[in-house]
Amino acid sequence: MFSLTSVPASADPITKEYHGSGYSDWGFAIHYARAQASQRARADGFEYEQCVETETVIKMFEAHVTWECTRDA
């Protein structure tokens, strides 16, 4: 006789977007923008490996990035 076992329910992944902005006269704007997005993602419990940079805008003295982070619930 076979016993019935329940299959564990799969949790939906959690996906969030984080925006970072950086300003610099010396060319560090993109680094500052990425650092800001990274800090916001880490504050919500995401690791660097769980994030992908989906948008990058670089202008003369400023930069803006968007990170999309996904993890299992």
N, C-alpha and C positions, 0 to 999 in steps of 0.2 A: 504494500500500500504506500502511496506517495503522500507526503505531507505538503500542504499548501503553504508556501512562504510568500510573504508580501515583498514586493519590489520597492526599494526605497524611492520615495518621491524625489525627483530631481528639482533642485531649486533653480529658479531663474537667475541668470547672472545680473550683477549690479553694474550699470554703466553710468558714468558721470563725466561731464566736461569741465575742464578747468582752463581759465584764461590767465595769461600772464602778459605784462607790459614792462618794457624796459626803456630807459632813456640814458644816453651817454654822448658826450662830445668826443670820446676817445675810441669808439668802435665796439664797446662792450654791451650795447643795447640788447642784442640777441641773447647773450649769456644771462643778463639780468631778467629778461622775459622768461626764459626757460627755468631759471631758478625760482621765480615767483610761482609759475605753474606747478613746478615740482613740490614746493613747500605746501601749496594748497592741497595737492593730491595726497601727500604724506600725512597731512593733518587729518584727512578723512580715512586713513588706514590703507592707502594703496602703495604698492611698491613700484619702483621705477620700471621693472620688467612688465608690469601690467598696463603700462601707458603707451600710447602712440601719439606722436605729434601729427595732428590732422590739418593744421593750417599755420602758415608762417607768413607774416607781412613784415618786410624790412624796408624802412624809409631812411632818410638822411641821418637823423639823430635818434630814431626810435624804432622799436620792434614790438610786434605783438604775436603771440602764439596761442594755439588752442590745443590742449591735450585731451584725448579721450581715454579714460581708464576703465577697465573691466575686470571684475573678479566674481568668483562664485559667492552666492549669498550665504 
